[in-house]
Amino acid sequence: MSRVYNFSAGPAILPEEVLKEAALEMLDYHGSGMSVMEMSHRSSWFQEIMDTAEADLRGLMKIPDNYRVLFLQGGASQQFAMIPMNLMKHRVADYIVTGQWAKKAAQEAEKYGEVHVIASSADQTFSYIPDCTDLEISEAADYVYICENNTIYGTKFKELPNTKGKPLVADVSSCFLSEPMDVRNYGVIYGGVQKNIGPAGVVIVVIREDLITEDVLPGTPTMLTYRTHAEADSLYNTPPAYGIYICGKVFQWLKKQGGLEAMKEYNERKAAVLYHYLDQSRLFRGTVVPKDRSLMNVPFVTGDHTLDAKFVKEAEAAGLLNLKGHRSVGGMRASIYNAMPIEGVEALVTFMEKFEKENV
Ligand SMILES: *Cc1c(COP(=O)(O)O)cnc(C)c1O
């Protein structure tokens, strides 16, 4: 068996320990005589998996009692519709567009009401986060929406927008559990787990209780109503059971690493290795304004498409996989999520140094 360093933006690297544990439990979970994939979601085994996962997540994120945790399906993209369907009581919402994912969310919301793009960084290919300290928040806005970490462009909000009292809705798919966050600053936090937490197929929604209402837009399907899932404790229908089980294992792993403070410190150390190298390289450069740099997704370029392609190809041969940038940015992108060990980032930088020597 040989494992590579996988820099994919998602689905992405998972902790080896978690994968090994899941392998050990594959045929017989805790004496049940079956795998978690085969058991009833109404069984006491699975109930315990769910309860432990939620309790661990609450502990890690310090989620206050007036927030609910929902384990749903449909990916992050389904939330682009679910959010307006559930929250757009006045049919108005403000969106801050800092990349493709926020743009897609805004476009979806337009189906349900008036969408105001109150800030955007489209003018500079989304390479920065706009100043959001004093934006013109719409009087009737039901919420203000951000994508907190922009997976494709490698930017992150270091300071949350001033929403002037409106609930903040944040897509945290690519920075989920990468550092502590103060949940009280948000109305809704959500993310697909396949970036930093688990296998594709689960989306986690942390939502303030008062935003879970019966009063949703007419025609909202039962399955797309937060209340349905909140009332049934995420067991209205069959949940993505195996995915939730793996997420639960990752929560345990995070606790063992020392929780989110420790994770943040480790992620900062890891990202610094790469950014420090980029800042002095004669061949590569980062594409993001330094103050807005993400700890999770690091795009970089040589400025020469042919050389970029050569780099990606040679890196792959050296066991450094999935470094090709998103098709909309080009160049390279290294996603260095929680589970990427610092040794992986060091191996990448060593390889880049060698490539630089050979190609400058
Ligand atoms: C990947 C990603 C999405 C889309 O996730 P799906 O689960 O594939 O729908 C949305 N937002 C962000 C920030 C992402 O990184």
PDBQT file of the ligand as one rigid body, heavy atoms in Angstrom, charges set to zero:
ROOT
HETATM    1  C1  LIG A 401     -17.280  22.685  -3.003  1.00  0.00    +0.000 C 
HETATM    2  C2  LIG A 401     -18.031  23.872  -2.566  1.00  0.00    +0.000 A 
HETATM    3  C3  LIG A 401     -19.411  24.001  -2.797  1.00  0.00    +0.000 A 
HETATM    4  C4  LIG A 401     -20.208  22.970  -3.549  1.00  0.00    +0.000 C 
HETATM    5  O1  LIG A 401     -20.343  21.837  -2.806  1.00  0.00    +0.000 OA
HETATM    6  P1  LIG A 401     -21.279  20.612  -3.271  1.00  0.00    +0.000 P 
HETATM    7  O2  LIG A 401     -21.365  19.797  -2.037  1.00  0.00    +0.000 OA
HETATM    8  O3  LIG A 401     -20.561  19.939  -4.396  1.00  0.00    +0.000 OA
HETATM    9  O4  LIG A 401     -22.578  21.157  -3.691  1.00  0.00    +0.000 OA
HETATM   10  C5  LIG A 401     -20.048  25.117  -2.314  1.00  0.00    +0.000 A 
HETATM   11  N1  LIG A 401     -19.380  26.057  -1.634  1.00  0.00    +0.000 NA
HETATM   12  C6  LIG A 401     -18.055  25.965  -1.398  1.00  0.00    +0.000 A 
HETATM   13  C7  LIG A 401     -17.368  27.048  -0.639  1.00  0.00    +0.000 C 
HETATM   14  C8  LIG A 401     -17.344  24.877  -1.856  1.00  0.00    +0.000 A 
HETATM   15  O5  LIG A 401     -16.025  24.792  -1.631  1.00  0.00    +0.000 OA
ENDROOT
TORSDOF 0
